[in-house]
């Protein structure tokens, strides 16, 4: 009887122990600073994509009027 009781306890305990060991920890929410950096990076990417879509605002060298000190890419 004791052996049967021990077998039942082990049968119910092992699946629960394996699930607890494989639990994936939750990813912490990014800090406010990281959120701001991500938002700025998205804006930079959007500006670069919009820039490529507007070729008419460039001069013959491929520069914009306000980018006179920079070299064309």
DRENMAR-489205 format. One record per residue: x, y, z of N, C-alpha, C, O in turn; residue number from 1; residue in one letter; chain. Coordinates in steps of 0.1 Angstrom, whole numbers, plus 5000, padded with zeros to 4 digits. Atoms other than C-alpha are relative to their C-alpha. Layout:
<nodes>
NODE  n_x  n_y  n_z ca_x ca_y ca_z  c_x  c_y  c_z  o_x  o_y  o_z num residuo cadena
NODE    X    Y    Z    X    Y    Z    X    Y    Z    X    Y    Z NUM       A      A
...
</nodes>
This chain:
<nodes>
NODE  n_x  n_y  n_z ca_x ca_y ca_z  c_x  c_y  c_z  o_x  o_y  o_z num residuo cadena
NODE 5008 4988 5000 5000 5000 5000 5009 5013 5000 5006 5022 4993   1       X      A
NODE 4991 4988 5000 5028 5024 5008 5007 5002 4987 5010 5013 4983   2       X      A
NODE 4993 4999 5012 5046 5016 4976 4990 5006 4989 4994 5014 4981   3       X      A
NODE 5010 4995 5009 5014 5023 4956 4998 5015 5003 4997 5023 4993   4       X      A
NODE 5002 4986 4996 5009 5056 4975 5012 5008 4995 5011 5019 4990   5       X      A
NODE 4988 4994 5005 5045 5065 4967 5001 5001 4985 5005 5012 4980   6       X      A
NODE 5000 5000 5015 5041 5056 4930 4990 5011 4995 4993 5018 4985   7       X      A
NODE 5010 4990 5004 5010 5078 4928 5005 5014 5002 5003 5023 4994   8       X      A
NODE 4995 4986 4997 5027 5108 4944 5011 5003 4990 5011 5014 4985   9       X      A
NODE 4990 4998 5010 5057 5104 4921 4994 5003 4986 4999 5011 4978  10       X      A
NODE 5006 4998 5013 5034 5101 4890 4994 5014 4999 4994 5019 4988  11       X      A
NODE 5006 4986 5001 5017 5134 4899 5010 5011 5002 5008 5022 4997  12       X      A
NODE 4990 4990 4997 5048 5152 4910 5009 5003 4988 5013 5014 4986  13       X      A
NODE 4990 4998 5011 5071 5146 4880 4995 5009 4989 5003 5018 4985  14       X      A
NODE 5004 4991 5011 5050 5163 4853 5000 5015 5005 5004 5024 4997  15       X      A
NODE 5000 4986 4995 5046 5194 4875 5014 5005 5002 5016 5017 5000  16       X      A
NODE 4986 4996 4998 5083 5195 4883 5006 5004 4987 5014 5013 4986  17       X      A
NODE 4994 4997 5013 5092 5194 4846 4994 5013 4994 5001 5020 4987  18       X      A
NODE 5006 4988 5006 5067 5222 4837 5006 5012 5007 5009 5022 5001  19       X      A
NODE 4994 4989 4993 5082 5244 4864 5014 5003 4996 5018 5014 4996  20       X      A
NODE 4986 4999 5004 5117 5238 4852 5001 5006 4986 5011 5013 4983  21       X      A
NODE 5000 4995 5014 5108 5247 4816 4993 5014 4999 4991 5019 4988  22       X      A
NODE 5008 4988 5001 5089 5279 4825 5009 5011 4995 5021 5013 4999  23       X      A
NODE 4993 4989 5006 5100 5309 4804 4998 5012 5008 4987 5016 5010  24       X      A
NODE 5002 4988 4992 5107 5340 4825 4995 5011 4991 4998 5012 4979  25       X      A
NODE 5005 4989 5008 5088 5371 4813 5010 5010 4998 5019 5013 5006  26       X      A
NODE 4990 4990 5004 5108 5397 4795 4995 5013 5007 4984 5017 5007  27       X      A
NODE 5004 4988 4993 5109 5429 4816 4997 5011 4990 5002 5011 4979  28       X      A
NODE 5004 4989 5008 5093 5460 4802 5012 5009 4998 5019 5012 5008  29       X      A
NODE 4988 4991 5002 5119 5483 4786 4998 5013 5008 4987 5018 5010  30       X      A
NODE 5000 4988 4992 5128 5514 4806 4995 5012 4991 4994 5010 4979  31       X      A
NODE 5005 4988 5007 5115 5548 4796 5011 5005 4990 5008 5009 4979  32       X      A
NODE 4988 4995 5008 5150 5557 4782 5000 4991 4987 5003 4996 4976  33       X      A
NODE 5000 5009 5011 5149 5526 4760 4989 5002 4990 4990 5001 4978  34       X      A
NODE 5012 4997 5008 5114 5534 4748 5003 5013 4991 4999 5013 4980  35       X      A
NODE 4997 4988 5007 5126 5569 4738 5010 4997 4989 5008 5002 4978  36       X      A
NODE 4990 5003 5011 5156 5555 4719 4994 4993 4989 4997 4995 4977  37       X      A
NODE 5007 5007 5011 5134 5531 4700 4991 5009 4992 4991 5008 4980  38       X      A
NODE 5008 4991 5007 5110 5558 4691 5008 5009 4991 5004 5012 4979  39       X      A
NODE 4991 4991 5009 5138 5581 4678 5006 4992 4989 5007 4997 4978  40       X      A
NODE 4994 5008 5011 5153 5552 4658 4989 4998 4989 4992 4998 4978  41       X      A
NODE 5011 5002 5010 5119 5546 4642 4998 5013 4992 4996 5013 4980  42       X      A
NODE 5001 4987 5007 5117 5584 4633 5011 5001 4990 5009 5006 4979  43       X      A
NODE 4988 4999 5009 5152 5583 4618 4998 4991 4988 5001 4996 4977  44       X      A
NODE 5002 5009 5011 5143 5553 4597 4989 5006 4991 4990 5005 4978  45       X      A
NODE 5011 4995 5008 5110 5569 4586 5005 5012 4992 5001 5014 4980  46       X      A
NODE 4995 4989 5007 5128 5601 4577 5009 4996 4988 5009 5003 4977  47       X      A
NODE 4992 5004 5011 5154 5583 4556 4992 4994 4989 4995 4996 4977  48       X      A
NODE 5009 5006 5010 5127 5563 4538 4993 5011 4992 4991 5011 4980  49       X      A
NODE 5007 4989 5007 5108 5595 4531 5009 5008 4992 5005 5013 4981  50       X      A
NODE 4990 4993 5008 5139 5612 4519 5003 4993 4987 5004 5000 4976  51       X      A
NODE 4998 5007 5012 5144 5585 4493 4988 5001 4991 4990 5000 4979  52       X      A
NODE 5013 4999 5008 5108 5589 4482 4999 5014 4994 4990 5017 4986  53       X      A
NODE 5001 4986 5005 5114 5627 4476 5012 5004 4993 5020 5012 4998  54       X      A
NODE 4987 4996 5007 5142 5631 4450 4999 5014 4995 5010 5019 4992  55       X      A
NODE 5001 4986 5006 5129 5665 4438 5005 5011 5009 5007 5022 5005  56       X      A
NODE 4995 4990 4991 5141 5683 4469 5015 5000 5001 5021 5005 5011  57       X      A
NODE 4985 5000 5000 5178 5678 4460 5005 5007 4988 4998 5009 4978  58       X      A
NODE 4994 4993 5011 5202 5697 4439 5007 4991 4991 5005 4978 4992  59       X      A
NODE 4993 5008 5010 5224 5684 4411 5010 4990 5007 5013 4980 5001  60       X      A
NODE 4991 5008 4993 5249 5670 4436 4994 4990 5009 5000 4982 5016  61       X      A
NODE 5008 5010 4991 5222 5650 4455 4999 5005 5014 4994 4998 5022  62       X      A
NODE 5001 4995 4986 5223 5673 4485 4988 5009 5000 4983 5015 4990  63       X      A
NODE 5011 4991 4997 5195 5693 4500 5006 5014 5003 5018 5014 5007  64       X      A
NODE 4995 4986 4997 5199 5731 4504 5006 5001 5014 5015 5009 5016  65       X      A
NODE 4995 4999 4986 5204 5727 4542 5011 4990 5003 5016 4990 5015  66       X      A
NODE 4989 5010 4998 5230 5699 4538 5012 5004 4992 5019 4996 4987  67       X      A
NODE 4989 4996 5008 5256 5720 4521 5014 4996 5005 5023 4994 4997  68       X      A
NODE 4987 5003 4994 5284 5711 4545 5003 4985 4999 5014 4980 5002  69       X      A
NODE 4998 5015 5001 5279 5673 4541 5003 4995 4986 4999 5001 4977  70       X      A
NODE 4997 5006 5013 5292 5651 4514 4989 4991 4995 4982 4985 5004  71       X      A
NODE 5011 5009 5004 5267 5633 4492 5004 4985 5002 5016 4982 5002  72       X      A
NODE 4997 5014 4998 5264 5596 4499 4999 4992 4988 5001 4979 4989  73       X      A
</nodes>
